[in-house]
Amino acid sequence: MARPDRRGWLAAAPAAALLGLGFVVPFALLLRLSFCDGGHRSGFGIGSAFYVPGTWSLRAWRELLADPAFQEILRFTIGLGFLVAALAVGLALPLALQIARLGSRARALALGAVVLPKLANVLVVLYGLELLLGNAGPLQRGLSAAGFVEGPLDLLHGFAATVVGKTWLILPYAVLILVAGIGRIDPELALAARGLGAGAWRRFARVTLPLALPWLALAFLLSLIFALGAFVSPYLLGGPEQFTLAVDVHRQAFENLHWPRAAAESAAMLATIGAIAAAGRLLRRAPRHGAPS
Amino acid sequence: MIRPAGGRVGGALATGLLAVALALLVSPLAYAVWISFTPGELLEPPAGDWSLRWYRQFFASRQWTDGLGRSLRVAAESVALALAGGFGLGFAVVRARFRGVDALASAVLLPLFVPAVVLGMGLLPLLRRAGGFGSEESIAAAHALVSLPVVYLMTRTALRDADPELERAAQGLGASGRMILLRITLPLLAPALASGAAMAFVLSLNEFVVALFLGTAGNETLPKVIWPSLRYTLSPLVAAASGVTLALTVAVLLAGVAAARLLAHARGARRGARVSAGPR
């Protein structure tokens, strides 16, 4: 029994080292950093002027929790997350239902189209969206050529563009999860319902949807968790009013050079995500009623 | 099979709508690439003749080609790290279990759920203190952290599907552990490792947020070079850069699929009658 043990340790060592050095140690340090003094912000870029190593202080946390701007940003980030997750799951459900009924070749092609925006560069996707939605873009030109609108709509750099951009980036996750989930539903059940005389909508509402519900919940939870980290969409497509927690972490670290504050906000972000994940687990464990009968 | 709309007309309509939705989904990418072929200075799709002008400018600029080269190197390094870590962990979980291996395997998935901004902010002070800030390797390691779970999950699935009898038979025939690993286990896993490597490469190539946090003037990857141009200048040069990254992304993914197929086929041929296109 000792031999396979040692082999296992050896095989798992690179992964453990990467996780330890790249994840565990940095987060311990990050937490510690949030309890350091902010330092004097004069020595731009030299050494560690962004914080004073070795000091203990609650200042960053106290400032953070008392700052109404932070509370506003936190509220906005969570609200945006819920909105984007709801939109993503709502749009993903019809897509997934259609993709799940395709043959294997067509399904692979469809899934390729779904994941391409996710695997491609975020910047390229958002750049393309900017070009499409911009005042000189085809959407607005088409609308004004058809006489629907006059003059530029200024769709960019606002709440709507932020939501559209973030939903675009989150949608692939939701579709993949739902396709996997719907693929597991026994097709015999729908056939049986049909045999019993249920129409298409009734079959969907009474058979497919209830069975897909746990997967919808999972897709929503994961979309929400990923949406809470929104950084590039609000930065590029939003204005200052759309700044999220992630954008603020970057601003605190690189513009205000206040690392303890950036560290505290990162920790707050992780705590928010952890709380939501835990709540999601509890809800999933709760006894489900209304099972298909 | 199960669908909300019934009937042949309804089905055709639904398929048509699906095609439109999928086209819409990739339209930002397609539109950016279309614009990259414009002969003019404006962000407009080419009206008549297409031009490679902006691609020539991309490849003539040191800043852009340096960024591209660095992105490719960082991606290759992160693939090596992710393969070593992911294969090893998958092997340990399926074939050489030890106490705590499952906890380690769950912990390895965590970086998938942590926002990239937090990953970057976590590594920033560590690298600043320990040295290594501004190196390509630091970015490669951070990228490997995110692609490691992907490679691990693919390895684990492939190993679970692989027939353990083959390894036992080789052992019975007197093969050493090393020989079994090299001649049996690794060839069995080759398709999964090829797909995993392609995924890890693409994830690193297109990763932006961590590269933004850990990047300096000396280790800018391509997305980090794109970033300021995206915010402050309006030139089709960014569209050309988009075209280059997208072409690379699609090429690497297709190469991964092709390599996985080829390797699975070779495996099937070696194994003779056994079905090569079995459950993935």
Interface residues (C-beta under 8 A of the other chain):
Chain A: P4 D5 R7 G8 W9 L10 A11 A12 A13 P14 A15 A16 A17 L18 L19 L21 G22 F23 V25 P26 F27 L29 L30 L33 S48 Y51 P53 L95 L97 Q98 I99 A100 R101 A110 A113 V114 L116 P117 L119 A120 N121 V122 L123 V124 V125 L126 Y127 G128 L129 L131 L132 G134 A136 P138 W168 L171 I182 I185 P187 A190 G199 A200 W201 R203 F204 V207 T208 I225 F226 L228 G229 F231 V232 L236 A246 V249 H250 A253 W259 A262 A263 S266 M269 L270 I273 A277
Chain B: M1 I2 R3 P4 A5 G6 G7 G10 A14 T15 L17 L18 A21 L22 A23 L25 V26 S27 P28 L29 A30 Y31 A32 I35 L42 L43 E44 L81 A84 G85 G86 F87 G88 L89 F91 A92 R95 A96 R97 F98 V101 L104 A107 V108 L110 P111 F113 V114 P115 A116 V117 V118 M121 G122 L123 L124 P125 L126 R128 R129 A141 A142 A144 L145 L148 Y152 G177 V202 L203 L205 N206 F208 V209 L212 F213 P223 I226 W227 L230 R231 V238 A239 S242 T245 L246 T249 V250 L253
